[in-house]
């Protein structure tokens, strides 16, 4: 567990309706004195503790979609084929 040969813990996805606190980020683990930060794909993430270290587990993955206006789709992290919602920005400058 300690030393140069240690492996990073696997941060398993959590259910979308589980935790109350979340953030939309690529951050999986913040940096410490001995370890650099760990990032992943953009996702809605919830804080979880793994081995006494705070990690951010994905609840929903964020995918940008092509089009005239910026738009995004959220897919459940536990079953990536499940579309949770789509967001379309139709704001005018």
Secondary structure, 3 states (H helix, E strand, C coil): CCCCCCCCCCCCCCCCCCCCCCEEEEEEECCCCCCCCEEEEEEEEEEEEECCEEEEEEEEEEEEECCCCCEEEEEECCCCCCEEEEEECCCCC
